[in-house]
Amino acid sequence: MERTCTNLPFLILMQTSKEIHDRIKEEMAKSKLNITEFSVLEVLYQKGKQTIQQIGKRILISSSSMTYCLDKLEQRGLLIRSACKDDRRAIHVLLTDEGNELMNEIMPKYHGVVDGLFEPLDSNEAETLVHLLKKVRV
């Protein structure tokens, strides 16, 4: 017996989410970054120095994936890790000058893509969408 989801709002939300994700992924690939790498850099760009745990909580990835991602970004010279002076178990992560330069270049493009995706909505529609999404958010 074939089971299909009959919840149309859920299906449309998931399809739309995938399309948005794919469009951002396409834009990040131009800078030779995957979505996870971009997400790590974005957290550091927006928040400054963070521990590995803080970054992981913000972008919701496992610690093993985080380590691999940080290794790759560190090898590219985009971030550095250093021991936390107050807690020897924690590691701080910080963008390098090169990482900041890359993000200064990427962020306007990223915002342009995101704004472009929602450009078809007028302000009332955008407000309604936000209201409805907040209503179903758990």
N, C-alpha and C positions, 0 to 999 in steps of 0.2 A: 504494500500500500504506500503510495507516494504522499508525503506530507509537505505541504507548502505553507508558507507564512501568509496569512490573510490580513495581517495588520498593515494596511497601505501606508499610513503615516510612518511607521517604522521602516518599511521597505524604501520609501522615498528618502527618508533621512539617511539611511545607510548608503544608498546609491549616491546621494549628494555628497556625503562625507567622503566617499571613495573618490569621487571626481575632484573634490577640493584637494584631497591628499595627493592625487596623481598630478594635479597642476602645480602644486608647490614642489613636489618631487622633481618634476621636469625643470622648474626654475633653478632649484638647488644643484641639479646635475651640471648646469652651466658653470658652476663654481667648483665642480668636482667634490660635492658634498652629498651625503645621503641625508634623509630626514632626521635620523637620530643625531648625526654629527651637527647638523644645523641647529637642532633643538638644544644641544649642549652649549654650543657657541652663543645661541640667543640668550639662554639663561645667564651666562657669564657676562654677556654684553649688557643686558638689562639690569642685572643685580650686582655685578662685580664679583669679587672673590667669594667662592662658595666651597663647602666641603663636598666630597663625592656623594655623601648621603643626601645632602640638600638638593643637589642636581638631580639625583635619581628620583627623589620624591616629586620634583616638579615635572619631570618628563616621563615618569612611570615606566622605567625599564629596570631590568634585573641588574644586580651588581656585576655579574660576569659580563653582560653586554656592555655595561658602563666602562669596565676596565679595558675591554677591547677597543671601544670607541675612543676613550681618552688616550690610549696608546697611539692610535692612528693620528689623532689630532696633534699630539705632542711631537710625533715624528715629523709632521708637516710644519712644525714651528708655530702653531697657532695658539697653544696654551702651554702652561707649565704647572707642575705639581710641586707642592712643598709641604713639609711636615708642619703640623699645627703646634705652636709653642705651648698652648694651654692644655692640649689633649694629644698625647703621643699616638693615640689610636686613630686620630683623624688626619686626613690629608686635605689641604686646601688646593683649589684649582683656580687659575687666573689666566685671562687672555694675555698673550704677548702683544707687543706693538703690531706685529704682523697680523695677529688675530683680530685686533681692533680695526686695523685698516681694511681687512677683508669684510668685516661686519659693517663698517661704514659704507662700503660699496654695495653689499648685498641687501641691507635693510630697506633702502628706498625701493628697490626692485620687488622685494617681498611684499611690502605694503601696497605697492602698485598692483601686484597680482591679486592680493586679497581684496583690495578695494574694487578692482575690476570684476571680480567674481560676484560681488554684491551690488554692483552698479545698476543692474536692472530693477532693483527695488527702490521705490520712493521712500521717503522718510517714514510715512505711516506704515508701510509694509514692513520695513526693517524693524520698527518698534514692535509691531505685532509678532513678527518672527521671534524676536528676543523674548517677548512675553510668553509665547507658547512654548519655546524651548525651555525656559526656566520653569514653566509649569510641570513639565514631565521629567525634569532633572531630579535625580534621586539624591 
